[in-house]
Amino acid sequence: MTLKIYGYPGAISTQRVINICHELELNYAFILVDFKTSAQKSPEYLALQPFGKVPLLEDDGFVVHESRAICKYLAVKYSVQGKKLIPGQKEIQSYALFEQVSL
């Protein structure tokens, strides 16, 4: 199984997701959504992401968009590999600071 990241390389939100993949040592396929050709407004892309935004993650048929949601999803699902990116909820002060920054 390979993760698929749909995005535009110059978009900060796309870079955020790619950085998380690197931190977690995840393999992924990058699918360019070319803003220059308005690919984000194509019917095929809008079927996956109805707002026409990047990035979008596809993980074995599960699709999620919004970079912060994608990053949290990856950090939790793949928490047993790579670096620990989210403090446990029992570490209440660290977790509160994490949530404060990630909003």
C-alpha positions in Angstrom: 0.0 0.0 0.0 1.3 3.4 -0.9 -0.1 6.7 0.4 -1.0 9.2 -2.3 -0.6 12.9 -1.7 -2.3 15.1 -4.1 -0.9 18.6 -4.0 1.0 21.5 -5.5 4.7 21.6 -4.5 4.7 25.4 -3.9 1.8 25.2 -1.4 2.8 25.5 2.2 0.0 23.1 3.2 1.3 20.5 0.8 4.8 20.9 2.1 3.5 20.4 5.7 2.0 17.0 4.8 5.2 15.9 2.9 7.3 16.9 5.9 5.2 14.7 8.2 5.6 11.8 5.8 9.4 12.3 6.0 9.4 12.5 9.8 7.4 9.3 9.9 9.6 7.7 7.2 6.5 6.9 5.1 6.6 6.0 1.4 4.1 8.0 -0.7 3.3 8.8 -4.2 3.1 12.5 -5.0 0.3 13.4 -7.5 0.7 16.9 -8.9 -2.4 19.1 -8.9 -1.2 21.7 -11.3 -2.6 25.1 -10.4 -1.3 26.5 -13.7 -3.8 24.4 -15.6 -6.5 24.7 -13.0 -6.3 20.9 -12.3 -7.8 21.5 -8.9 -11.1 22.5 -10.6 -11.3 19.4 -12.8 -14.3 17.1 -12.4 -12.0 14.2 -11.4 -10.3 16.2 -8.6 -13.5 17.8 -7.4 -14.9 14.3 -7.0 -12.2 13.7 -4.4 -12.0 17.2 -2.9 -15.3 19.2 -3.5 -13.7 22.5 -2.5 -10.8 22.2 -5.1 -8.1 22.7 -2.4 -4.8 20.9 -1.8 -3.5 18.8 -0.3 -5.5 15.6 -0.3 -4.4 12.3 1.1 -5.6 8.9 -0.1 -4.7 6.0 2.1 -6.0 2.6 0.9 -9.3 4.1 -0.3 -9.7 6.5 2.6 -9.6 10.1 1.5 -9.0 13.1 3.8 -8.2 16.7 3.1 -7.1 19.8 5.0 -3.4 19.6 5.9 -3.7 19.7 9.6 -6.3 16.9 9.6 -4.0 14.9 7.3 -1.0 15.4 9.5 -2.8 14.4 12.7 -4.3 11.3 10.9 -0.8 10.3 9.8 0.8 11.0 13.1 -1.7 8.9 15.0 -2.1 6.0 12.4 1.7 5.6 12.0 2.7 6.5 15.5 4.6 3.2 15.9 7.2 4.2 13.3 9.4 7.2 12.9 9.3 10.0 15.4 6.6 10.6 18.0 4.9 13.7 16.8 1.9 14.0 19.1 2.2 13.9 22.8 -0.2 11.5 24.6 -3.4 13.0 26.0 -2.2 11.9 29.5 0.6 14.4 29.1 -2.0 17.1 29.5 0.2 20.2 29.4 2.2 19.0 26.4 -1.0 18.0 24.6 -2.6 21.3 25.3 0.4 23.1 23.8 0.3 20.8 20.8 -3.4 21.6 20.2 -2.8 25.3 20.7 -0.1 25.3 18.0 -1.8 23.0 15.6 -5.0 25.1 15.2 
